[in-house]
């Protein structure tokens, strides 16, 4: 699938490729509209519109882990609810690109080795865990920033999702070209190297329990749009997802989120 996109990018005029992609996306999304709402919820969107507003409270100290140039709690939100936000990222350049005022403080650290001050009320982490080599160590680092009773709100894509398997197989350089061809400017926030270590709901639950954290809530997501650029493949993939969900195979979802509590 990915290699067909690469060939199309190499040989088709950009105008024709763009028209082809848009047509297929319209067909794909029309098919999606026929599916149950649980099959149409994007995990990344749900993270912003539901999880964060539900759990983040006023006057809190929040650690944003891996948000880099795109903090998930905006300056407007911070000012409204008197939130202090600390950004932790392994890349100083990413932190420096964040909108002025979104972070109150930044720290250039590897969350798999960093151990914090246990002073935070919450950790927010979206699409970061798949980029670390040891997810259990990363969770331990996140928990170390929290005081007792603090929470972690984390979303990650599932390792067994078809797009994740392709991401592991396709070489980095053609993958970046492919993302740029399909997503344009949006591709600039994609394409970081992913490992997907322990990135399945069941394995993540094991790590959580090993670290002594409590699960407050778990959400499973079955939606992504990576294959919408080629409607026949998208429809076949969606039928496969329907079967996996019906059978209860949550480890074959597209992504998942946990809300965790530090006892």
N, C-alpha and C positions, 0 to 999 in steps of 0.2 A: 504493500500500500504506500508506504513512505517513499519507496524507490520510484513508483509511478509519478508521485508529486515532483520528485527531483528531476525526472526526465521531462516532465511538462514544463518545469521552470527553465530547463536548459534550452528547450527547442521551440516553445510557443512564444509568440509575441505577447508582451505583458498585457495588452488590451484584451486579447482573446482569452488569456488565462484568467484575468480578473472577471470577465463576463461568465466564463465557465464556472468559476468558483461561486459567484453570486447566485447563478441559476440553481446550482446544486444545493447551496445553503437554503434557498427558499423551499425547495422540495423537501429537504431533510427536516426543516423546522415545521413544515406543514404536517409531516408524518408525526413528529413529536407531539404536536397539539392533540393528537388522538390518544395519547398515552395517559395513564394515571398521573396525578400531580406529584406523587412520590418519585416518579421516573423523570420528572421535568425540573427538579430542584437542583440548582447548581450549588455545590458545597461552598465555593468561594463567595458567592452572593449571600448565601444563608449566614455565613460567618459574619458579614458586615451588617446585614439587615435584621438579623434575629439574635444570634448568639451574643455578640458584643453588647447591643442595647439591653438585652435581658439581664446580663450578669454584671456588667461594669457599673459601679456605684459612685456617688459623689464623694469628693475629698479623698480619693484613693491615689496610691502610688502604684503606677502600672509600668511593668517592664515589657517593651516591645522587642521580641527576639526575632531577628532576621528580616524585619520590615524594611531596613535600609532606607532608600530614598522615598519610600511610600509608607509612612506610618499609618497605622490603621485607626488611630484616634486622632482626629484633626485638631488644629488649634482652636477652631470654633467650639468643638465639643469639650475640649479641655477647659476653656474659659467658662463655658456654661456650667460645668459640673465641678470646677475647681480640682481638676485632675493633674497630677504631676506625672510626666511620661519620660522614662529613660529608654533610650535606644541602644540595643546591643547588637552588633553585627561584626562579622569577621573581616569585612571590607570597609576601610575608612572612606574610600571614594563614594561608596553607596550612601553612607551616613551623611557625608558632606553635601549630597544632592537633595536632601530632604528639605521640604518647604521651611522657611525660617519660622521658628517659634513652635513647630510641631513637637520637637523634643526639648525638654528642659535640660537634659544632659545626655551625652553619648559616650559609649564605651566600645573600643575595638577589641573584641574578645572572641575566642572560639568557645561556643557554648558547651562543647563536649568536655572541655577541660576547666572552664571557668567555674568558680564556686563563689556565690554571692554573700550578701550581708544579712540575709533573712529579714529584710525590712519591708518587702513589697506586699501589696494586697492582691495583685493579679499579674499574671503573665499572659500576653497575647502572642500567638504564633500561628501564622497562616502560610502554608506551603514552604516551610523551612525544614521540617524533619526529613523530607526525602533527600535533602542536599547534604546531610551529615553522614559520616561513615559509621557512626555508632549512635543509634537512636536512644538506647538506654542511657548512655552517658549524657546525651543532650537533655533528656527528661530530668535527670538528676541535677544537671546544671540549672535548668529552669526552676526546679523546686527549691534549689538553694537560695534563690533570690527572694523567696516568700517567707513571711512570718507564719506562725501556726494559724491555720484557718484560711490562708490565702488560696487562691484558685489559679489553675492553668486552663486557658481556653485555646485549644490547638486543633488545626485542620491539617490533614495531609492527604495526598493522592494515594491510591492503593497500588501496591507493587504488582498485583496480578491483573490490573487493568490493561487492556490491549495497548493503549497509547503508552503506558509506562514500559511495557516490554519492548515496544519499538524504540522508545527513547534510550533504552539500555543498549540496543543493537546498532542503531544508525550512528555513524561517526559524527563527531561534533561539528566539523566544518560544513558538510552538506546539510546537517540539521539546522544550523543557523541560517543558511541560505533559504531553506524551505520555510522556516518560520517567518522570515522577512518577506518572502513572496506572498504568503497567505495572510499574515496579520499586520503587515506594514509597521507603523510606529509602535503598535502594541507589542511587537516582538522584542523590543528593547528591554522589557521587563520579564522576558522568558529566556530560556536557553541556558540557565546556569546548570552546571553538571549535576546530575542526580544519581544517587546510589540506591535509594528505596530500601535501606536497611531496616528490616523488621516492619516495613510499612504495610501491614495488613491489620485489620481490626483485632483478630485473635492474638497475634503476636504482640501487638501493642498492649493489649489487656494484660498479657503475661508480664511484660516489662513494668507496667504500672503497678501491678500487685507486688512484684519483687521489690519495688522501691517504697512500698508502704503507703502509696497514695490511694485516695478513695475516688471512685468513679461516681460523679454526680449525674452525668448525662452522657449518652453516646448517640450520635446521629450517623446514619449510613446514607450515602448519596450514590445515585445511579445515573447521573447526568454529566456529560461533557460534550464539547462540540468539535473535537479534533477530526472526526471523520465526516462532518457535515459538508466538506468540500467535494465529496463524491457520494452522491445520494444512494446509489445501490449498496455501497459498502456500509454507509451509515445505517440504512434500514436493516440490513442483515445483522449488523452489530447490535442494534436496538432489540431485535427479536431475541438474540442470544442473551442480552441483559435481562429481558423479561423472564426468560427461563431460569437464569441464575437467581433472580430475586424470588421467583415463585418457589424454587427448591430450597431457599433459605441459605444459599451459599454466599454469605456476607463477605467472605474473603476475596470474592471476585467482583466487588463493587468498584465504582470509579474513585471514590474518596470517602473519608470519614472524619468525624470530629469528636473530640472528647472534652468534657468539662471535668476537671479533676480538683480535688481538695487536698491540701497538705494538712494532716491531722495536727 
